[in-house]
Amino acid sequence: MREFVVEADGGSRGNPGPAGYGAVVLDAATGESLVEAAEYLGVVTNNVAEYRGLLAGLRAARELDPDARVQVRMDSKLVVEQMSGRWKIKHPDMKPLATEAARVFPPGRVTYEWIPRANNKHADRLANEAMDAGARGEQWSPGDSTAELDAGGGAGRGAGAARTGGARKTGPAGADPGAGGTAGAAVGGRVAQAARTGAESVPSPGADGARTDTTADADARAQDADADAADVRAAKTVASPGWGPPDMGAPATFVLLRHGETPLTPQKRFSGSGGSDPSLSSVGREQAERVAASLARRGTIQAVVASPLARTRETAGIVAARLGLEVTVEEGLRETDFGAWEGLTFGEVRERYPADLDAWLSSPDARPTGGGESFATTGARVAATRDKLVSAHAGRTVLLVSHVTPIKTFLRLALGAPPESLFRMELSAASLSAVAYYADGGASVRLFNETSHLR
C-alpha cells in the first residue's frame, strides 16, 4: 500500500480578506514532491482557507492512489485537533469542509499531525503564490513562484510540469531544469532531507535570494495568528465530552522503541541492567535497519535518546545514522536490574526461586532475588526521567530507545493504569509506541506495533 504525506496551509490577508490555499503531496518513502495545488479563494477567513487546502491535498492524494494511506501535516492546531476528533467544530463555514475532507478516504486511512509553521514552508509558499495571483486578478499557475525554496537554485519548477484543475504534477525531485538551464533545487529531496534531520532546509528570510517578508506579509501573519488564537479559544469552550481543555502548545512526543533482538531475546531470558549486557544479534541489527527506514519515511524524529546498555545504544546508533542525528545517552532509560534472575528463563526462575517470583508477581514493591530492582523503583526512575525529558524537549518529537519495562512503564503512567498492567502488555523486539505529553498535564498514547513488518 502506498503512503503519502500531505502538507497543506491556507492564509487570509485581513481574516476575512483575500485568501488562498496551498497543498503538496509527497511520496512518504522518498520525499518526492508528486503534486502541488494552490488556489485563490476570494474573501474568506484564514481557517476556511486552511480547510480548503486540506481538502485539495487529500483530493490530490486520492487521484494518485485511492487505496493509499495518508499522513496530513499542518501548522494549524485548530484543523489538526478538529479533524482528529479531539475538538468540536463550531464554525458553520468549516463544518461542511471538515465533513467533506473526512470522506475523501475511508476512516482510519488518514492521520493528522501538527507541525511548526517553519516546517510547513512549501504549502505556505503555495498559498502565498495563490494570494499574490489573486491580487493581480489572476488564478495561480505553476509559473507564479514568488520565493526560492533553496538558496542555491530554483524551486524545482520545470517547463514540462503538468497542471490539471489547479494542481500540478511534478517529476522526480531535481529532474526539472531551473532558470538559465541549470538544474533546479530538488523540492521533494529537500523535503525528505528536512524530514530526516528535523531541521529547516529553507533559508531564513532575506538569505541568498530567498524572499524577504514585507510589512504587509508580517501584518497578515500577525492577523492570522490573532484569528487562530480566537478560534482556538472558542474551540476550548465546546470541547467534546470526556476531553479536557486543549493545550495551545505542541506536545513533547516520545516515540518509544524497544531495542532489536539479542541472542537472549528469542529464548525469553531475563536481560536487565545487571546482566551480561548483550549486543544485538544479526536479526536485531536487521530489525534496527528496518525501523530506521520506517522512521525516515515518517520524517518526524528530531532527536534520539538511548539507554546506556549496549543493545539500545547499538539500535539507536543504526537509526540515528539513517536520520542524520546524534545519540544522547540517558541513564534513566536503562532496563530494570533483575538480580539473580539475569540470564534465566521464567521457568528457571520459577523452579529456583518460587516464593520470590510469586511475591514479585503480586506486588510492585517486591524485588527479584539477590537485590534486584522492584517495579516501584523502576516506575519512580522512569517518571523522573519522563519529566526531565518532557521539559528538555517541549514541542519536539524524540525517539527514546529503551527496554521492555521502562517502555511499558511510560505507557502505564500515561494511561493511568495500575502496576499489574505491566504483565498485560506485549512488547516485541523493535516494536514502536508513542506518548504525547501536553503542557496542561494530559497525555495520549499511540501504539504502532510494527514488529510484524520488521522480520
C-alpha positions as CSV (number, residue, x, y, z in Angstrom):
1,M,0.0,0.0,0.0
2,R,1.4,3.4,-1.0
3,E,1.9,6.1,1.7
4,F,1.6,9.8,1.0
5,V,2.3,12.9,3.1
6,V,0.0,15.8,2.5
7,E,1.3,19.2,3.7
8,A,-1.4,22.0,3.5
9,D,-1.8,25.6,4.5
10,G,-4.1,28.5,3.9
11,G,-4.0,32.2,4.6
12,S,-6.2,35.3,4.6
13,R,-4.8,38.8,4.3
14,G,-7.3,40.5,6.6
15,N,-9.1,37.5,8.1
16,P,-11.6,37.6,6.5
17,G,-9.8,39.0,3.5
18,P,-8.2,38.0,0.2
19,A,-7.3,34.3,0.8
20,G,-5.7,31.3,-0.8
21,Y,-4.5,27.8,0.0
22,G,-1.6,25.6,-0.9
23,A,-1.0,21.9,-0.7
24,V,1.6,19.4,-1.7
25,V,1.5,15.6,-1.9
26,L,4.8,13.9,-1.1
27,D,5.9,10.3,-1.5
28,A,6.3,9.1,2.1
29,A,9.1,6.8,1.2
30,T,11.3,9.1,-0.9
31,G,10.1,12.6,0.0
32,E,9.5,13.3,-3.7
33,S,7.0,16.0,-4.5
34,L,4.2,14.4,-6.5
35,V,1.5,17.1,-6.8
36,E,1.2,20.7,-5.9
37,A,-2.1,22.6,-5.6
38,A,-3.0,26.2,-4.9
39,E,-6.0,28.4,-5.5
40,Y,-7.1,32.0,-4.8
41,L,-10.4,31.9,-2.9
42,G,-11.6,35.4,-2.8
43,V,-12.6,36.8,0.6
44,V,-12.8,34.1,3.3
45,T,-11.3,33.5,6.8
46,N,-7.9,32.1,7.5
47,N,-9.3,28.8,8.9
48,V,-11.6,28.3,6.0
49,A,-8.6,28.7,3.7
50,E,-6.7,26.1,5.7
51,Y,-9.6,23.6,5.4
52,R,-9.8,24.2,1.7
53,G,-6.0,23.5,1.5
54,L,-6.5,20.3,3.4
55,L,-9.4,19.2,1.1
56,A,-7.3,20.0,-2.0
57,G,-4.4,18.0,-0.7
58,L,-6.5,15.0,0.2
59,R,-8.2,15.0,-3.2
60,A,-4.9,15.2,-5.0
61,A,-3.6,12.2,-3.0
62,R,-6.7,10.3,-3.8
63,E,-6.3,10.9,-7.5
64,L,-2.8,9.4,-7.3
65,D,-4.0,6.3,-5.4
66,P,-7.4,5.9,-3.8
67,D,-6.1,3.0,-1.7
68,A,-3.2,4.9,-0.2
69,R,-2.6,5.8,3.4
70,V,-2.1,9.5,4.1
71,Q,-0.3,11.5,6.8
72,V,-1.5,15.1,6.9
73,R,0.9,17.7,8.3
74,M,-0.4,21.2,9.0
75,D,0.7,24.1,11.2
76,S,-3.0,24.8,12.1
77,K,-3.6,23.4,15.6
78,L,-7.3,24.0,15.2
79,V,-7.6,22.0,12.0
80,V,-5.4,19.1,13.2
81,E,-7.3,18.8,16.5
82,Q,-10.7,19.1,14.9
83,M,-10.0,16.6,12.2
84,S,-8.5,14.2,14.8
85,G,-11.8,14.3,16.6
86,R,-10.5,15.9,19.8
87,W,-12.1,19.3,19.3
88,K,-15.6,20.1,18.2
89,I,-16.2,22.2,15.0
90,K,-18.3,25.2,15.8
91,H,-17.9,27.5,12.9
92,P,-20.7,26.9,10.3
93,D,-18.3,27.6,7.3
94,M,-15.9,24.9,8.5
95,K,-18.3,22.1,9.3
96,P,-19.2,21.1,5.7
97,L,-15.5,21.4,4.7
98,A,-14.4,19.1,7.5
99,T,-17.2,16.6,6.7
100,E,-16.1,16.6,3.0
101,A,-12.5,16.1,4.0
102,A,-13.3,13.2,6.2
103,R,-15.0,11.4,3.3
104,V,-12.1,11.6,0.8
105,F,-10.5,8.5,2.3
106,P,-12.1,5.8,4.4
107,P,-11.9,6.2,8.2
108,G,-8.5,5.1,9.6
109,R,-6.5,5.7,6.4
110,V,-5.6,9.4,7.3
111,T,-3.7,10.6,10.3
112,Y,-3.1,14.2,11.3
113,E,0.0,15.8,12.8
114,W,0.7,19.4,13.9
115,I,4.0,20.8,12.7
116,P,5.6,24.2,13.4
117,R,4.9,26.9,10.8
118,A,8.6,26.9,9.9
119,N,8.3,23.3,8.8
120,N,5.4,24.0,6.5
121,K,7.0,26.5,4.2
122,H,6.3,24.5,1.0
123,A,2.5,24.7,1.4
124,D,2.7,28.2,2.9
125,R,4.6,29.4,-0.2
126,L,2.0,27.9,-2.5
127,A,-0.8,29.6,-0.5
128,N,1.0,33.0,-0.8
129,E,1.5,32.4,-4.5
130,A,-2.2,31.9,-4.9
131,M,-3.0,35.1,-2.9
132,D,-0.4,37.0,-4.9
133,A,-2.0,35.8,-8.1
134,G,-5.4,36.9,-6.8
135,A,-4.1,40.4,-6.1
136,R,-3.2,40.6,-9.8
137,G,-6.7,39.5,-10.8
138,E,-5.5,36.0,-11.8
139,Q,-5.6,32.4,-10.6
140,W,-2.5,30.6,-9.6
141,S,-0.4,28.8,-12.2
142,P,2.9,26.8,-12.0
143,G,4.8,29.9,-13.1
144,D,3.7,32.0,-10.2
145,S,6.7,31.3,-7.9
146,T,7.4,34.2,-5.5
147,A,10.2,32.5,-3.5
148,E,13.1,30.2,-3.9
149,L,13.0,27.0,-1.9
150,D,16.8,26.7,-1.9
151,A,19.4,29.4,-1.8
152,G,21.4,27.5,-4.4
153,G,18.9,27.4,-7.3
154,G,15.3,27.4,-8.5
155,A,12.3,25.9,-6.8
156,G,12.2,22.7,-8.9
157,R,9.7,24.1,-11.4
158,G,10.1,22.7,-14.9
159,A,8.6,23.7,-18.1
160,G,7.3,20.2,-18.5
161,A,5.3,20.1,-15.3
162,A,1.7,19.3,-15.9
163,R,-1.2,21.1,-14.3
164,T,-4.8,20.0,-14.1
165,G,-7.6,21.7,-12.2
166,G,-5.4,23.9,-10.0
167,A,-2.8,21.2,-9.2
168,R,0.4,20.3,-11.0
169,K,2.2,17.0,-11.0
170,T,5.9,17.0,-10.8
171,G,8.6,14.6,-11.9
172,P,11.4,13.1,-9.9
173,A,12.9,15.5,-7.4
174,G,15.7,17.6,-9.0
175,A,14.9,16.4,-12.6
176,D,13.4,19.7,-13.8
177,P,15.7,22.4,-15.3
178,G,15.7,25.7,-13.5
179,A,16.3,29.2,-14.7
180,G,19.2,29.7,-17.2
181,G,19.2,25.9,-18.0
182,T,20.7,24.9,-14.6
183,A,19.2,22.1,-12.6
184,G,16.6,23.4,-10.1
185,A,16.7,22.6,-6.4
186,A,15.0,19.2,-5.6
187,V,11.8,20.0,-3.9
188,G,11.0,16.5,-2.8
189,G,14.6,15.7,-2.0
190,R,14.9,18.8,0.2
191,V,11.6,18.0,1.9
192,A,12.9,14.5,2.6
193,Q,16.2,15.9,4.0
194,A,14.2,18.2,6.3
195,A,12.2,15.2,7.4
196,R,15.3,13.1,8.1
197,T,17.1,15.7,10.0
198,G,14.2,17.6,11.7
199,A,16.0,20.8,10.6
200,E,14.7,23.6,8.4
201,S,16.1,23.4,4.9
202,V,14.6,26.7,3.9
203,P,16.9,29.7,4.5
204,S,15.9,32.5,6.8
205,P,14.2,35.5,5.3
206,G,16.4,37.6,3.2
207,A,19.2,35.0,2.8
208,D,20.8,34.4,-0.5
209,G,17.9,35.3,-2.7
210,A,15.1,34.0,-0.5
211,R,12.2,36.3,-0.3
212,T,12.3,38.9,2.4
213,D,8.9,39.4,4.0
214,T,7.3,42.8,3.5
215,T,5.5,44.7,6.3
216,A,2.2,43.6,4.7
217,D,3.2,40.0,4.9
218,A,4.2,40.4,8.6
219,D,0.9,42.2,9.4
220,A,-1.1,39.4,7.6
221,R,0.7,36.7,9.6
222,A,0.0,38.6,12.8
223,Q,-3.7,38.9,12.0
224,D,-3.7,35.2,11.1
225,A,-2.2,34.4,14.5
226,D,-4.7,36.5,16.3
227,A,-7.6,34.9,14.5
228,D,-6.2,31.4,15.1
229,A,-6.0,32.2,18.8
230,A,-9.6,33.4,18.9
231,D,-10.8,30.2,17.1
232,V,-8.8,28.0,19.5
233,R,-10.3,29.8,22.5
234,A,-13.7,29.2,21.0
235,A,-12.9,25.5,20.5
236,K,-11.9,25.2,24.1
237,T,-15.4,26.2,25.2
238,V,-17.0,23.4,23.1
239,A,-14.6,20.6,23.6
240,S,-16.1,17.1,23.2
241,P,-17.3,15.4,26.4
242,G,-14.6,13.4,28.1
243,W,-11.7,15.6,26.8
244,G,-10.0,18.2,29.0
245,P,-9.4,21.8,27.8
246,P,-7.0,21.5,24.8
247,D,-3.4,22.8,25.3
248,M,-2.3,25.5,22.9
249,G,1.3,24.3,22.6
250,A,2.7,21.4,20.6
251,P,3.3,18.4,22.8
252,A,6.5,16.7,23.6
253,T,6.1,13.4,21.7
254,F,8.2,10.4,22.7
255,V,8.4,7.6,20.1
256,L,9.3,4.6,22.2
257,L,11.4,2.0,20.5
258,R,12.4,-1.3,22.1
259,H,15.9,-2.4,21.1
260,G,16.3,-5.2,18.4
261,E,16.8,-8.8,19.3
262,T,19.8,-10.1,21.2
263,P,20.8,-13.7,21.5
264,L,18.8,-13.8,24.7
265,T,15.5,-12.4,23.3
266,P,14.2,-15.5,21.4
267,Q,15.0,-17.6,24.4
268,K,12.8,-15.2,26.6
269,R,15.5,-14.9,29.2
270,F,15.6,-12.1,31.8
271,S,18.0,-9.5,30.5
272,G,18.2,-6.4,32.6
273,S,20.8,-3.8,33.6
274,G,22.6,-6.2,35.9
275,G,23.4,-9.0,33.5
276,S,25.8,-9.7,30.7
277,D,24.8,-6.6,28.6
278,P,24.4,-8.5,25.3
279,S,24.7,-6.8,21.9
280,L,22.3,-7.2,19.0
281,S,22.1,-10.4,17.0
282,S,22.1,-10.3,13.2
283,V,18.3,-10.4,13.4
284,G,18.3,-7.5,15.8
285,R,20.5,-5.4,13.5
286,E,18.2,-6.1,10.6
287,Q,15.3,-5.0,12.7
288,A,17.0,-1.8,13.6
289,E,17.7,-1.1,10.0
290,R,14.1,-1.6,9.1
291,V,12.9,0.6,11.9
292,A,15.4,3.3,10.7
293,A,13.9,3.1,7.2
294,S,10.3,3.3,8.6
295,L,11.1,6.3,10.8
296,A,12.9,8.0,7.9
297,R,9.7,7.7,5.9
298,R,7.7,9.3,8.7
299,G,10.2,12.1,8.8
300,T,9.2,13.4,12.3
301,I,12.0,12.4,14.6
302,Q,14.1,15.4,15.8
303,A,16.3,13.8,18.4
304,V,17.4,10.3,19.6
305,V,17.9,9.4,23.2
306,A,19.0,5.9,24.3
307,S,19.5,3.8,27.4
308,P,23.2,3.3,28.3
309,L,23.1,-0.5,27.6
310,A,24.8,-2.0,24.6
311,R,21.7,-3.3,22.8
312,T,19.9,0.1,23.0
313,R,22.9,2.1,22.1
314,E,23.5,-0.1,19.0
315,T,19.9,0.1,18.0
316,A,19.8,3.9,18.5
317,G,23.1,4.3,16.5
318,I,21.7,2.5,13.5
319,V,18.5,4.6,13.5
320,A,20.3,7.9,14.2
321,A,22.8,7.3,11.4
322,R,19.8,6.9,8.9
323,L,18.2,10.0,10.3
324,G,21.3,12.1,10.3
325,L,21.1,12.7,14.1
326,E,23.3,12.2,17.1
327,V,22.5,9.8,20.0
328,T,22.2,11.1,23.6
329,V,22.5,8.6,26.4
330,E,20.1,8.8,29.3
331,E,20.7,6.7,32.4
332,G,17.1,6.7,33.4
333,L,16.1,4.7,30.3
334,R,18.0,1.6,31.4
335,E,16.2,-1.7,32.0
336,T,15.3,-3.0,35.4
337,D,18.0,-4.9,37.3
338,F,16.7,-8.4,37.7
339,G,19.3,-9.5,40.2
340,A,19.9,-13.2,40.4
341,W,17.3,-13.8,37.7
342,E,19.5,-12.3,35.0
343,G,20.0,-14.7,32.1
344,L,17.4,-17.2,33.3
345,T,14.0,-18.1,31.7
346,F,10.8,-17.6,33.6
347,G,10.6,-21.3,34.1
348,E,14.0,-21.5,35.5
349,V,13.2,-18.7,38.0
350,R,10.0,-20.5,38.9
351,E,12.0,-23.6,39.6
352,R,14.8,-22.0,41.6
353,Y,13.1,-19.1,43.4
354,P,9.3,-19.8,43.5
355,A,8.5,-17.7,46.6
356,D,10.4,-14.7,45.3
357,L,8.7,-15.0,41.9
358,D,5.2,-15.2,43.5
359,A,5.9,-12.1,45.6
360,W,7.3,-10.2,42.5
361,L,4.2,-11.1,40.5
362,S,1.9,-9.9,43.4
363,S,3.5,-6.6,44.4
364,P,5.3,-3.8,42.6
365,D,7.4,-3.3,45.7
366,A,8.8,-6.9,45.6
367,R,12.4,-7.2,44.4
368,P,13.9,-10.0,42.3
369,T,16.2,-12.4,44.2
370,G,19.6,-11.1,45.1
371,G,18.9,-7.4,45.4
372,G,17.3,-6.6,42.1
373,E,15.1,-3.6,41.3
374,S,11.4,-3.5,42.1
375,F,8.8,-2.3,39.6
376,A,8.0,0.5,42.0
377,T,11.7,1.7,42.0
378,T,11.7,1.4,38.2
379,G,8.5,3.4,38.0
380,A,9.9,6.2,40.1
381,R,13.0,6.3,37.9
382,V,11.1,6.4,34.7
383,A,8.7,9.1,35.9
384,A,11.6,11.3,36.9
385,T,13.2,10.7,33.5
386,R,10.0,11.4,31.7
387,D,9.6,14.8,33.5
388,K,13.2,15.6,32.7
389,L,12.9,14.8,29.0
390,V,9.5,16.5,28.6
391,S,11.0,19.7,30.0
392,A,14.0,19.4,27.7
393,H,12.1,18.6,24.5
394,A,8.8,20.5,24.7
395,G,7.2,20.7,21.3
396,R,9.6,18.2,19.8
397,T,9.3,14.5,18.6
398,V,12.0,12.4,20.2
399,L,12.9,8.8,19.7
400,L,13.6,7.0,23.0
401,V,15.4,3.7,22.6
402,S,14.8,1.6,25.7
403,H,13.7,-1.7,27.1
404,V,10.5,-3.7,27.9
405,T,10.0,-2.5,31.5
406,P,10.7,1.2,31.0
407,I,8.6,1.4,27.8
408,K,5.7,-0.4,29.5
409,T,6.1,2.0,32.4
410,F,5.9,5.1,30.1
411,L,2.7,3.7,28.7
412,R,1.2,2.6,32.1
413,L,1.8,6.1,33.6
414,A,0.4,7.9,30.5
415,L,-2.8,5.7,30.7
416,G,-3.1,5.9,34.5
417,A,-3.1,2.1,34.6
418,P,-2.3,0.1,37.7
419,P,1.1,-1.6,38.2
420,E,-0.3,-5.1,37.3
421,S,-1.0,-3.8,33.8
422,L,2.8,-4.3,33.1
423,F,2.1,-8.0,32.9
424,R,-0.7,-7.5,30.4
425,M,1.2,-5.7,27.6
426,E,3.0,-7.4,24.7
427,L,6.1,-5.6,23.6
428,S,8.1,-7.4,21.0
429,A,11.7,-6.6,19.9
430,A,12.0,-3.5,17.8
431,S,8.3,-2.5,18.3
432,L,7.2,1.1,18.4
433,S,4.8,3.0,20.7
434,A,4.4,6.7,21.3
435,V,3.2,9.1,24.0
436,A,2.4,12.8,23.5
437,Y,2.7,15.0,26.6
438,Y,0.9,18.3,26.7
439,A,1.7,21.3,28.8
440,D,-1.6,21.0,30.7
441,G,-0.5,17.6,32.1
442,G,-2.5,15.5,29.6
443,A,-1.0,12.6,27.6
444,S,-2.2,10.5,24.8
445,V,-0.8,7.0,23.7
446,R,-0.4,5.6,20.2
447,L,0.6,2.0,19.5
448,F,2.3,1.3,16.2
449,N,3.3,-2.3,16.9
450,E,5.2,-2.6,13.6
451,T,7.2,-5.6,14.6
452,S,5.4,-7.9,12.2
453,H,6.7,-5.7,9.4
454,L,10.3,-5.8,10.7
455,R,11.0,-9.5,10.3
